[in-house]
Amino acid sequence: MSYISNILFGVLLISGIGFFVFNIQKIFRNINLGKDLNRNDNKAQRFKNMAMIALGQSKMVKRPFSGLLHIIVYVGFVIINIEVLEIVIDGLFGTHRIFKPFLGDWFYGFLIGVFEVLAALVFVAVIIFWLRRNVSNIKRFLSKEMEGWPKKDGNLILYFEMVLMSLFIIMNATDSPFQEAGIGNVISQFLAPFFEGYTPENLHIIERTAWWIHITGILIFLNYLFYSKHLHILLAFPNTYFGNLNPKGQFANSEAVTKEVRLMMDPSADPYAIPEEGIEEVPEKFGASDVADLSWVQLLNAYTCTECGRCTSACPASLTGKELSPRNIMMKTRDRLEEVGRNIDNNNGTFKDDGKQLLNDYITPEELWACTSCNACVEECPISIDPLSIIMDMRKYLVMEQSAAPQELNMMMTNVENNGAPWQYNQQDRLNWVKEE
């Protein structure tokens, strides 16, 4: 019977990890639909950013209360799951607490005690997160983009964590030899009295049931990440590593446009000369109208978005009632990318034109032109996501491909062309302001 249990565990483990790898490959495939972008410079600074921002949570604590809660959940969940290694070995080989004799009673008890304290803290922190999302009426959780699935997703992950932490404590509380040894049962000892009336056989059944549900729940949680905003648990690390190191507000020049400007400004330039090495020919498309026009880093940003809403809560356009929400820009980009991915899956690995695109079908020009390009969203994001880069690329498409800039912007550019200034007056009057009255 023991061998059957071990085989079932092995099948469960391989299936869970296999399905996770299968889905992660889809995500990498979708991210690689984006245009190439070199982000391999200054590796020392990139590793530092990853260590400070993704691992060290340095930007999370800018909002101390929610930042502290997040650190508790993050650290607790990661450290507690170290015990998964012991569970895997026990499940595959039919052992029970295999690390105990190797680590010794004192050190093993210390580790389990730390795990139990962290589990209790995570449970409390998750309850507070649930109250903040569902009771406290915090504005950034009440935006229209957070209705429906995004709200359910946020709550589901909290329920997952509550159940997993509870099962861990119950598993320890009903493990009679563990309780009798009195080592490491810092929290579970207070739950153990609730099971005093049970026979040893029934206690063992409860303990084994909690053990099986716990490991099954972890594998379900792992695969649920693919469908959830909580994919950032994994993607925050590469996302912060490949983040933009340029000063905020510094935009990349289009080499094709730069070349044309050089030709116009240099009377001696030969318009028919062979392009300089490193300067690209005129691109197929200026800017971006769909996800394939964005860079792979921007698509990684979309998958990494935590939907925390810090960007939107700091956006001046959003705060003044404009249509723009930087969070929604990232969510819509991810939704379109997922739709494109499903299209490829359904058409034997090739994309079949579906008559849709990111621009207009998901993100409206009204949203794009509401942006002030102030970089508040970029500054606020706790994991180095850059909604502004997507907005600017889509604006570039509207202006350079469709000539669809707002009337006010067209008037300004016309005035610059005709008068050398944004204002509509004759160039001969430009210095009138210095004249004495």
ZAZA-700138 format. One record per residue (C-alpha): x, y, z. Coordinates in steps of 0.2 Angstrom, whole numbers, padded with zeros to 4 digits, always signed. Last residue first. Example, Ala and Ser with C-alpha at 12.3 -4.5 7.8 and 13.67 -1.06 7.14 Angstrom:
+0068-0005+0036/+0062-0022+0039/
//
This chain:
+0029+0501-0115/+0047+0496-0116/+0051+0483-0129/+0057+0466-0123/+0040+0457-0127/+0040+0463-0145/+0054+0451-0148/+0044+0437-0157/+0034+0450-0167/+0043+0447-0184/+0040+0428-0182/+0021+0432-0184/+0009+0425-0171/+0001+0408-0167/+0010+0401-0153/+0021+0385-0153/+0036+0394-0159/+0046+0394-0176/+0032+0403-0184/+0027+0391-0199/+0033+0374-0193/+0031+0378-0174/+0014+0385-0178/+0009+0369-0187/+0016+0358-0173/+0005+0368-0161/-0010+0367-0172/-0008+0348-0174/-0006+0346-0155/-0022+0355-0152/-0031+0345-0165/-0027+0329-0157/-0014+0318-0167/-0021+0306-0180/-0008+0307-0193/-0010+0289-0195/+0007+0282-0196/+0018+0296-0188/+0006+0303-0176/-0005+0288-0171/+0010+0276-0172/+0021+0288-0161/+0006+0289-0148/+0007+0270-0147/+0025+0270-0144/+0023+0284-0131/+0009+0274-0121/+0019+0258-0121/+0035+0267-0114/+0024+0276-0101/+0018+0259-0094/+0035+0255-0088/+0036+0241-0075/+0051+0242-0062/+0044+0231-0049/+0037+0242-0035/+0029+0254-0048/+0028+0272-0041/+0042+0280-0052/+0036+0272-0068/+0018+0278-0064/+0024+0296-0060/+0034+0296-0076/+0027+0314-0081/+0022+0309-0098/+0006+0319-0097/-0005+0305-0102/-0023+0309-0108/-0017+0307-0126/-0016+0288-0124/-0032+0286-0115/-0042+0295-0128/-0033+0286-0141/-0041+0270-0135/-0033+0254-0128/-0041+0237-0131/-0049+0237-0148/-0044+0255-0152/-0025+0251-0152/-0021+0233-0146/-0026+0225-0162/-0041+0216-0170/-0046+0209-0187/-0042+0191-0181/-0027+0189-0193/-0021+0171-0190/-0005+0169-0180/+0005+0153-0183/+0009+0139-0171/-0004+0127-0177/-0019+0139-0178/-0027+0137-0161/-0011+0139-0151/-0007+0155-0162/-0024+0162-0158/-0022+0158-0140/-0006+0168-0139/-0014+0183-0148/-0028+0183-0135/-0015+0182-0121/-0006+0196-0129/-0022+0206-0130/-0026+0203-0111/-0008+0207-0106/-0009+0224-0115/-0026+0227-0108/-0019+0224-0090/-0004+0235-0093/-0014+0250-0100/-0027+0246-0086/-0013+0249-0073/-0008+0265-0081/-0026+0271-0080/-0031+0285-0092/-0049+0290-0094/-0047+0307-0086/-0054+0311-0069/-0041+0322-0062/-0033+0309-0052/-0032+0298-0067/-0022+0311-0077/-0011+0315-0062/-0006+0297-0061/-0001+0292-0043/-0016+0281-0039/-0014+0274-0056/+0004+0268-0053/+0000+0261-0036/-0014+0251-0043/-0008+0234-0036/-0012+0226-0053/+0004+0215-0050/+0010+0218-0068/+0023+0205-0073/+0015+0199-0088/+0013+0216-0095/+0031+0221-0091/+0037+0205-0100/+0028+0212-0115/+0037+0229-0113/+0053+0219-0112/+0049+0209-0128/+0048+0226-0137/+0031+0232-0144/+0025+0230-0162/+0020+0212-0159/+0008+0219-0146/-0002+0229-0158/-0003+0247-0164/+0015+0252-0160/+0027+0265-0166/+0033+0268-0184/+0030+0253-0195/+0041+0244-0208/+0056+0253-0201/+0066+0265-0212/+0083+0258-0214/+0093+0256-0198/+0108+0266-0193/+0122+0254-0186/+0133+0257-0201/+0130+0273-0210/+0116+0272-0223/+0123+0272-0242/+0121+0289-0249/+0106+0294-0259/+0101+0309-0248/+0119+0316-0250/+0122+0328-0236/+0130+0345-0240/+0115+0355-0235/+0115+0346-0218/+0099+0350-0208/+0087+0340-0219/+0098+0325-0221/+0102+0325-0202/+0083+0325-0199/+0080+0311-0210/+0093+0300-0201/+0086+0304-0184/+0069+0299-0190/+0076+0282-0196/+0086+0280-0180/+0071+0283-0169/+0077+0292-0153/+0074+0283-0136/+0066+0294-0123/+0074+0301-0108/+0060+0305-0096/+0067+0294-0082/+0085+0293-0083/+0091+0277-0092/+0093+0261-0083/+0077+0253-0090/+0072+0237-0082/+0080+0220-0088/+0085+0215-0070/+0068+0221-0062/+0058+0211-0075/+0069+0196-0073/+0066+0195-0054/+0048+0201-0054/+0043+0187-0066/+0042+0173-0053/+0031+0181-0039/+0024+0192-0053/+0014+0178-0059/+0003+0183-0046/-0008+0192-0059/-0016+0175-0061/-0019+0162-0075/-0001+0156-0075/+0000+0157-0056/-0014+0144-0054/-0001+0131-0059/+0010+0134-0043/-0006+0136-0033/-0012+0119-0039/+0005+0112-0035/+0005+0120-0017/-0013+0114-0014/-0008+0096-0019/+0006+0097-0006/-0006+0104+0008/-0021+0092+0003/-0009+0077+0005/-0002+0083+0021/-0019+0088+0029/-0026+0071+0024/-0011+0062+0032/-0013+0072+0048/-0031+0069+0049/-0029+0050+0045/-0015+0050+0059/-0026+0058+0071/-0040+0046+0067/-0028+0031+0071/-0022+0039+0087/-0040+0041+0093/-0047+0058+0093/-0053+0067+0109/-0037+0077+0110/-0039+0086+0093/-0044+0103+0099/-0029+0102+0111/-0017+0102+0097/-0021+0120+0091/-0011+0128+0104/+0003+0116+0102/+0003+0121+0083/+0010+0138+0086/+0027+0135+0094/+0027+0116+0090/+0046+0116+0085/+0051+0104+0098/+0039+0096+0110/+0043+0078+0106/+0025+0073+0110/+0019+0086+0097/+0030+0078+0084/+0025+0060+0089/+0007+0065+0088/+0006+0074+0071/-0011+0081+0073/-0004+0099+0077/+0009+0098+0064/-0003+0095+0049/-0015+0107+0056/-0002+0121+0056/+0003+0117+0038/-0015+0115+0033/-0019+0133+0040/-0005+0141+0030/-0011+0132+0014/-0029+0137+0017/-0025+0155+0021/-0013+0157+0006/-0026+0149-0006/-0040+0161+0001/-0028+0176-0003/-0025+0170-0020/-0043+0168-0023/-0047+0186-0017/-0035+0194-0030/-0042+0183-0044/-0060+0187-0039/-0056+0206-0040/-0047+0204-0057/-0061+0193-0063/-0075+0205-0061/-0071+0223-0057/-0054+0229-0055/-0054+0238-0072/-0068+0249-0065/-0057+0256-0051/-0062+0250-0033/-0045+0243-0028/-0036+0260-0030/-0049+0269-0020/-0047+0259-0004/-0065+0254+0001/-0059+0246+0018/-0070+0231+0017/-0065+0220+0001/-0047+0224-0003/-0041+0231+0013/-0051+0217+0023/-0043+0204+0012/-0025+0211+0014/-0028+0211+0033/-0033+0193+0032/-0018+0189+0022/-0007+0198+0035/-0014+0187+0049/-0012+0171+0039/+0006+0176+0035/+0010+0180+0053/+0003+0162+0058/+0013+0154+0044/+0029+0164+0049/+0027+0158+0067/+0025+0140+0061/+0040+0140+0050/+0051+0148+0063/+0046+0133+0075/+0049+0121+0061/+0067+0128+0059/+0070+0128+0078/+0063+0110+0080/+0075+0104+0066/+0090+0113+0074/+0086+0106+0092/+0081+0088+0086/+0095+0085+0075/+0098+0091+0057/+0100+0073+0050/+0088+0064+0061/+0074+0077+0058/+0077+0079+0039/+0067+0064+0035/+0051+0070+0043/+0042+0054+0038/+0048+0042+0025/+0038+0034+0011/+0051+0037-0003/+0043+0049-0015/+0031+0058-0002/+0044+0060+0011/+0057+0067-0002/+0044+0079-0008/+0038+0084+0009/+0056+0087+0014/+0058+0099-0001/+0041+0107+0003/+0049+0112+0019/+0057+0126+0010/+0040+0132+0007/+0039+0140+0024/+0053+0151+0019/+0045+0158+0003/+0028+0160+0010/+0035+0169+0025/+0046+0180+0016/+0033+0186+0004/+0018+0186+0016/+0028+0196+0029/+0036+0207+0016/+0019+0211+0009/+0012+0216+0026/+0027+0228+0028/+0024+0236+0011/+0006+0238+0015/+0010+0248+0030/+0025+0257+0025/+0020+0264+0008/+0038+0267+0001/+0040+0249+0008/+0037+0241-0008/+0051+0250-0017/+0065+0242-0007/+0057+0224-0008/+0074+0217-0005/+0072+0202-0018/+0063+0211-0032/+0069+0229-0029/+0086+0228-0020/+0093+0212-0027/+0086+0214-0045/+0092+0232-0045/+0109+0227-0040/+0109+0213-0053/+0105+0226-0066/+0118+0238-0059/+0132+0225-0061/+0125+0220-0078/+0128+0237-0086/+0122+0232-0103/+0112+0217-0107/+0096+0225-0111/+0096+0224-0130/+0079+0225-0137/+0071+0213-0150/+0053+0216-0155/+0040+0207-0146/+0033+0189-0150/+0046+0183-0138/+0035+0187-0123/+0022+0176-0131/+0034+0161-0132/+0040+0164-0115/+0022+0164-0108/+0019+0148-0118/+0034+0140-0111/+0028+0144-0093/+0012+0135-0097/+0021+0118-0102/+0033+0120-0087/+0018+0122-0075/+0009+0107-0083/+0025+0096-0080/+0027+0102-0062/+0010+0097-0057/+0010+0081-0068/+0027+0076-0061/+0022+0079-0043/+0005+0070-0044/+0012+0055-0053/+0026+0054-0040/+0013+0055-0026/+0003+0042-0034/+0018+0031-0035/+0023+0034-0017/+0005+0030-0011/+0005+0014-0021/+0022+0009-0013/+0015+0011+0004/+0000+0000+0000/
//
